[in-house]
Amino acid sequence: MSTPLPGRAAPDIAIVNGTVMPMGGGRAIEGGTVTISGRIVAAVGPAGAVDATGAAKVIDATDCVVMPGFANCHTHIASNQLLRGLLEDVRIFEWLKAMWQLKSNFDEETLYYASLNGLIEMVKSGITTFNEHFDAYRVEPEIEALKVVPLRATLGYGFADRGIYASITDWSWKTLETFGDKVAKHHDTGDGRIKVALSPHAVYSCGEDMYRLVREVADATKVPIHTHLSEGTQEVNYCLEANGKRPAQWLESIGFLGPDVTAAHCSQLDAGDIKALAATGTRIGHCPVCNAKLVSGTMPLRAVREAGITVGLATDGPASHNALDMFQEMKFAGLIHKANTNDAEFLTTHEILEMATSGGAAAMNRPETGTLAPGMAADVIIVDLDTTHAAPVYDVAAALVYSTRADDVRTTIADGRILMEDRVVVGVDEKEVRREFRRRAHALKARSFG
């Protein structure tokens, strides 16, 4: 049970009668109440212990779960919306080469509508915070879309100087050298919802000098880093040949890794890699669905957790996952790790929920979100369990991980603002966004592939 923050007036929002799952190690509260004042959680507890008197808006969450919004700690929104379903049944480097044909033809308006479509999809699936890696496309259209659908986001500017991304080499160096301008313009904007990050693409697309400069810029500007790491055997073999070390151990040797780094995927780790990540405090964005789909391997989660490494769950982009859906990601994570360890008791439903909420927030260095407690950001979702596919609900955590779906999210609140209520996204014409997005996406495909 928690008590209201001192000196608070009547709350702006009171969510009542739900099963509250605070996360962050907090125990479930049957018939609980969550109150929100402004942009923060004011109180969380049993109905009789939380004063909701005079709340400007009361939401009845009977037969529902009230929990933190999901923190999607590695994804690609605009670019991957445009690539979804385009190329299936191929390995990762085939896939990357074909994807670049579209990316090289992106335009601002198409990226804007792709961003809007992706933000709407996340709102409707209960994702309130996300960690975007802009791999060689423009950030500004998504910043504009975030003014319409104001989720909490860390936006990583993507850099590369070789391989399929060689064409952005000059831009990458120039942007890194003047990155303080990007920080001044965009970091901590939107009342702190929007932050920027540095996103060198991967060891096969960035050289040592670029990684070293990214580290220098991160230390100078105090913004986080978000990169792909150890995603598939081809990457590992490339790094061994080019640098004489495996990717994680090479990046440790040049002083790049640290607690400000979110390393996405890590599906090909050995004991030395895990030791390097643990020693540096590097965090991991775990994407089991896309790793399975692209045959990139499965992260050795048991050894990673035993080493004390922070791990969050992530969807990757909808080109490799096909959906921005943390419910799918949670269920698959439970299944694949039980199968790989041959241990039905490994990775409990509560642990999976933590990875999708508080773990994801920690993995992307957004400590203000991911749990429901007084003073935390008011990023809250209400998930309906009164469904045929979840009934009879003997265990709420089990229902959330293995039975519920994205369309069971009834209400989404981000930063204290209701973005979706009763499945309706506030202030957005979804049909028009979809129409315009489809039109532009098909035009992009036509000019890219003929």
C-alpha positions in Angstrom: 0.0 0.0 0.0 1.2 3.5 -0.7 0.0 6.8 0.5 -0.7 10.1 -1.4 2.0 12.6 -1.8 1.7 15.4 0.8 -0.1 18.6 0.0 -2.1 17.2 -3.0 -5.4 18.6 -3.9 -8.2 16.4 -5.4 -6.8 14.2 -8.1 -7.4 14.8 -11.8 -8.0 11.1 -12.5 -9.1 8.3 -10.2 -9.0 4.7 -11.5 -11.1 2.5 -9.2 -12.3 -1.1 -8.7 -9.5 -2.7 -10.7 -6.8 -5.2 -9.9 -3.7 -3.0 -9.6 -0.4 -4.5 -10.7 2.1 -1.9 -9.6 5.2 -3.8 -10.9 8.7 -3.0 -9.7 8.2 -5.8 -7.2 4.9 -4.4 -5.9 2.2 -6.9 -5.0 -1.2 -7.0 -6.8 -4.0 -5.1 -5.1 -7.5 -6.4 -5.6 -10.2 -3.7 -5.9 -7.4 -1.1 -5.9 -7.4 2.6 -6.7 -4.8 4.7 -8.6 -5.0 8.4 -8.6 -3.3 10.8 -10.9 -2.5 14.5 -10.4 -1.1 16.3 -13.3 1.5 14.2 -14.9 2.3 11.9 -12.0 0.9 9.1 -10.0 -0.5 10.6 -6.8 -1.5 7.4 -4.9 -1.8 3.6 -5.3 -3.5 1.3 -2.8 -6.6 -0.5 -1.7 -9.8 1.5 -2.1 -10.1 2.3 1.5 -6.6 3.6 1.8 -6.6 6.1 -1.2 -8.6 9.3 -1.1 -10.2 9.8 -4.6 -12.7 12.4 -3.3 -13.4 15.1 -5.8 -11.5 13.5 -8.7 -12.2 15.4 -11.9 -12.6 12.1 -13.8 -13.3 8.6 -12.4 -12.6 5.5 -14.5 -14.3 2.3 -13.4 -11.8 -0.6 -13.9 -14.1 -3.4 -12.7 -12.9 -6.8 -14.2 -9.8 -5.0 -15.5 -6.1 -4.8 -14.6 -4.5 -1.4 -13.9 -0.8 -1.5 -14.6 2.1 0.6 -15.9 2.2 1.1 -19.7 4.7 -1.1 -21.5 8.2 0.2 -22.0 9.3 -1.0 -25.4 13.1 -0.7 -25.1 14.1 -1.3 -28.7 12.1 -0.6 -31.8 12.0 1.1 -35.2 8.7 2.8 -35.8 8.5 4.9 -39.0 10.9 2.9 -41.1 9.5 -0.5 -40.1 5.9 0.5 -40.5 6.8 1.1 -44.2 8.6 -2.3 -44.4 6.0 -4.5 -42.7 5.2 -7.6 -44.6 7.4 -6.6 -47.6 10.0 -9.4 -47.4 9.3 -12.6 -45.5 11.1 -16.0 -45.1 14.6 -14.7 -45.6 17.7 -14.4 -43.4 18.8 -11.1 -41.7 21.4 -9.8 -44.2 19.2 -10.5 -47.2 16.4 -8.7 -45.4 18.6 -5.7 -44.5 19.8 -5.3 -48.1 16.2 -5.2 -49.5 15.1 -2.9 -46.7 17.7 -0.4 -47.7 16.1 -0.1 -51.2 13.1 1.5 -49.5 15.0 3.5 -46.9 17.0 5.2 -49.6 13.7 6.6 -51.1 12.1 7.8 -47.9 10.5 11.2 -47.9 9.4 13.5 -45.0 5.6 13.2 -45.5 5.6 9.5 -45.8 7.7 9.1 -42.7 5.3 11.4 -40.8 2.3 9.3 -41.7 4.3 6.1 -40.9 5.2 7.5 -37.6 1.6 8.5 -36.8 0.4 5.0 -37.7 3.0 3.4 -35.5 2.3 5.7 -32.5 -1.4 4.9 -32.8 -0.6 1.2 -32.9 1.4 1.5 -29.7 -1.3 3.5 -27.9 -3.8 0.8 -28.8 -1.5 -2.0 -27.6 -0.6 -0.3 -24.3 2.9 0.8 -25.1 3.4 4.2 -23.4 7.2 4.5 -23.7 9.5 3.5 -26.5 13.2 3.5 -27.5 13.5 4.3 -31.2 16.6 3.5 -33.2 16.6 5.6 -36.4 18.7 3.4 -38.6 19.5 5.8 -41.4 16.4 7.8 -41.8 15.1 11.1 -40.5 14.1 11.8 -37.0 12.1 15.1 -37.4 8.9 13.6 -38.9 8.5 11.4 -35.8 9.0 14.4 -33.5 6.1 16.1 -35.3 4.0 13.0 -35.0 4.7 12.9 -31.3 3.0 16.3 -31.0 -0.2 14.6 -32.2 0.2 11.3 -30.2 2.3 12.3 -27.2 3.9 9.1 -26.0 7.1 9.0 -24.0 10.0 8.4 -26.3 13.8 8.3 -26.6 14.8 9.0 -30.2 18.2 7.7 -31.3 19.9 9.3 -34.2 21.4 6.5 -36.3 25.0 6.6 -37.5 27.1 4.4 -39.9 30.2 4.6 -42.1 30.3 1.4 -44.1 28.4 -1.6 -45.5 24.8 -1.1 -46.7 24.6 2.2 -44.8 27.8 3.7 -46.3 25.8 6.4 -48.1 25.1 8.1 -44.8 28.8 8.3 -43.8 29.3 12.0 -44.4 26.0 12.9 -42.7 26.9 10.7 -39.7 30.2 12.3 -39.1 28.8 15.9 -39.5 25.9 15.1 -37.2 28.1 13.6 -34.5 30.4 16.6 -34.6 27.5 19.0 -34.0 25.3 16.7 -31.9 25.1 19.3 -29.2 22.8 21.2 -31.5 20.4 18.3 -31.7 20.5 17.9 -27.9 19.7 21.6 -27.4 16.8 21.5 -29.8 15.1 18.2 -28.9 16.4 16.7 -25.7 13.9 16.9 -22.8 11.3 18.5 -24.9 7.5 17.8 -24.6 7.7 18.4 -20.8 10.5 15.9 -20.6 8.7 13.1 -22.5 11.0 13.3 -25.5 14.8 12.6 -25.2 17.4 12.0 -27.8 20.1 9.3 -28.0 23.1 8.3 -30.0 22.5 5.2 -32.2 25.5 3.8 -34.0 24.0 1.0 -36.1 26.1 -2.1 -35.5 29.7 -3.4 -35.6 29.3 -4.3 -39.3 28.2 -0.8 -40.2 30.3 1.3 -37.9 34.1 1.4 -37.4 36.2 1.9 -34.3 36.6 5.7 -34.8 32.9 6.2 -35.0 32.2 4.1 -31.9 34.9 6.1 -30.0 33.4 9.4 -31.1 29.9 8.3 -30.1 31.3 7.5 -26.6 32.9 11.0 -26.4 29.7 12.7 -27.5 27.6 10.7 -25.0 30.0 11.6 -22.2 29.9 15.3 -23.1 26.1 15.6 -23.7 24.9 13.1 -21.1 22.5 11.4 -23.5 22.1 7.6 -23.7 23.3 5.3 -26.4 21.2 2.7 -28.3 22.9 0.2 -30.6 22.4 -3.3 -32.1 24.7 -5.9 -30.7 25.5 -9.6 -31.4 22.4 -10.1 -33.6 23.2 -13.2 -35.5 26.2 -15.4 -36.4 27.1 -13.3 -39.5 27.7 -10.2 -37.3 29.8 -12.2 -34.8 31.9 -13.7 -37.7 32.3 -10.3 -39.3 33.6 -8.7 -36.0 36.0 -11.6 -35.4 37.5 -11.2 -38.8 37.6 -7.4 -38.8 38.5 -6.8 -35.2 39.8 -10.0 -33.7 37.2 -10.1 -31.0 33.5 -10.9 -30.7 31.2 -7.8 -30.8 30.6 -7.3 -27.1 34.2 -8.0 -26.1 35.5 -5.7 -28.9 33.2 -2.8 -27.8 34.3 -3.3 -24.2 38.0 -3.2 -25.3 37.6 0.2 -27.0 35.8 1.7 -24.0 32.4 2.0 -25.6 30.1 0.0 -23.3 28.5 1.3 -20.1 25.3 1.7 -18.2 24.1 4.4 -20.6 24.1 1.8 -23.4 21.0 -0.2 -24.5 22.3 -3.1 -26.5 19.5 -4.5 -28.7 19.2 -8.2 -29.4 22.3 -9.9 -27.9 21.1 -13.2 -29.3 24.6 -14.5 -29.9 26.4 -14.2 -26.5 29.1 -16.4 -25.0 30.4 -16.4 -21.5 33.0 -13.7 -22.3 30.4 -11.5 -23.9 28.1 -11.8 -20.8 31.1 -11.0 -18.6 31.8 -7.8 -20.6 28.2 -6.6 -20.5 27.9 -7.3 -16.8 31.3 -5.6 -16.0 30.3 -2.4 -17.8 26.7 -2.2 -16.6 25.4 -2.4 -20.2 21.6 -3.0 -20.5 19.9 -5.3 -23.0 16.8 -4.9 -25.1 15.6 -8.4 -25.6 13.6 -9.1 -28.8 12.8 -12.8 -28.9 10.1 -12.8 -31.6 12.2 -11.1 -34.3 15.3 -13.0 -33.4 13.4 -16.3 -33.9 11.9 -15.0 -37.2 15.2 -14.0 -38.7 17.0 -17.0 -37.3 19.3 -14.8 -35.2 19.4 -17.1 -32.2 18.0 -16.8 -28.7 19.7 -14.8 -26.0 20.9 -17.0 -23.1 18.6 -15.3 -20.7 19.3 -17.5 -17.7 23.1 -16.7 -17.8 22.5 -13.1 -18.5 20.2 -12.7 -15.5 22.5 -14.6 -13.3 25.2 -12.1 -14.2 23.0 -9.3 -13.0 22.5 -7.6 -16.3 19.4 -5.4 -16.7 17.1 -6.8 -19.4 13.9 -5.3 -20.9 11.5 -6.8 -23.4 11.1 -5.2 -26.8 9.2 -5.7 -30.0 11.9 -4.5 -32.5 10.2 -3.0 -35.5 7.1 -4.2 -37.3 9.3 -5.3 -40.3 10.8 -8.1 -38.3 8.0 -8.7 -35.8 5.1 -7.5 -37.9 3.4 -6.0 -34.8 4.1 -3.5 -32.1 2.5 -5.9 -29.6 4.1 -6.6 -26.2 1.5 -9.2 -25.4 2.8 -11.3 -28.2 6.4 -10.6 -27.1 5.6 -11.7 -23.5 4.0 -14.9 -24.5 6.7 -15.9 -26.9 9.4 -15.0 -24.4 7.9 -17.4 -22.0 7.6 -20.2 -24.5 11.0 -19.9 -26.2 13.0 -19.7 -23.0 11.2 -22.6 -21.4 11.8 -24.7 -24.6 15.5 -23.7 -24.8 16.3 -24.3 -21.2 14.0 -27.4 -21.0 12.8 -26.0 -17.8 9.1 -25.3 -17.4 9.8 -23.3 -14.2 12.2 -20.8 -15.8 10.9 -17.3 -16.4 7.7 -16.9 -14.5 4.7 -14.8 -15.6 5.6 -12.1 -13.0 9.2 -12.0 -14.3 8.0 -11.6 -17.8 5.6 -8.7 -16.8 8.5 -7.0 -15.1 10.7 -7.3 -18.2 7.9 -5.6 -20.2 7.4 -2.7 -17.8 9.9 -1.8 -15.1 12.7 -3.8 -16.8 12.1 -2.2 -20.2 12.1 1.3 -18.6 15.4 0.5 -16.8 16.9 -1.0 -19.9 16.3 2.2 -21.8 17.3 4.5 -18.9 13.9 6.0 -18.3 13.6 5.5 -14.5 10.6 7.8 -14.2 8.3 5.2 -15.7 7.6 1.4 -15.6 6.0 1.2 -12.1 2.9 2.6 -10.4 4.0 4.4 -7.2 3.5 8.0 -5.9 5.8 10.4 -7.8 6.2 8.2 -10.8 5.2 9.3 -14.3 1.4 8.7 -14.9 1.9 6.1 -17.7 -1.0 3.8 -17.0 -3.0 1.2 -19.0 -6.2 -0.6 -18.2 -6.5 -4.1 -19.6 -9.9 -5.8 -19.9 -9.9 -9.4 -18.5 -13.7 -9.8 -19.0 -13.2 -11.7 -22.3 -13.9 -15.2 -23.5 -10.2 -15.8 -24.3 -9.0 -14.9 -20.8 -11.8 -16.5 -18.7 -12.0 -17.7 -16.0 -8.8 -15.8 -14.8 -7.5 -17.9 -11.9 -4.3 -15.9 -12.0 -4.0 -12.3 -13.2 -0.3 -12.5 -14.2 -0.9 -15.7 -16.2 -3.9 -14.2 -18.0 -1.9 -11.1 -18.9 1.1 -13.0 -20.3 -0.5 -16.0 -22.0 -4.2 -15.1 -22.7 -4.7 -11.4 -23.3 -4.1 -9.5 -26.5 -3.3 -6.0 -27.6 -7.0 -5.3 -28.3 -7.8 -6.0 -24.7 -6.2 -2.7 -23.7 -9.2 -0.5 -23.0 -7.5 2.8 -21.8 -4.1 4.2 -22.3 -2.7 7.2 -20.3 0.7 8.7 -20.9 2.2 11.5 -18.8 -1.2 11.9 -17.1 -3.0 12.5 -20.4 -5.7 10.0 -21.7 -4.6 9.0 -25.2 -7.2 6.2 -25.6 -10.5 5.6 -23.8 -12.7 2.6 -24.6 -10.5 1.8 -27.6 -10.9 5.2 -29.2 -7.7 7.2 -29.7 -8.4 10.8 -28.6 -8.1 13.6 -31.2 -7.0 11.4 -34.1 -8.9 10.3 -37.2 -7.4 6.8 -37.4 -9.2 5.9 -40.7 -7.7 8.9 -42.4 -4.2 8.2 -41.1 -4.4 4.6 -42.3 -5.7 5.7 -45.7 -2.9 8.3 -46.2 -0.3 5.9 -44.9 -1.3 3.1 -47.2 -1.3 5.4 -50.2 2.2 6.8 -49.5 3.6 3.3 -48.6 2.5 1.8 -51.9 3.9 4.7 -53.8 7.2 4.3 -52.0 7.3 0.6 -52.9 6.6 1.3 -56.5 9.4 3.9 -56.9 11.8 1.7 -55.0 11.2 -1.7 -56.7 9.4 -0.7 -59.9 
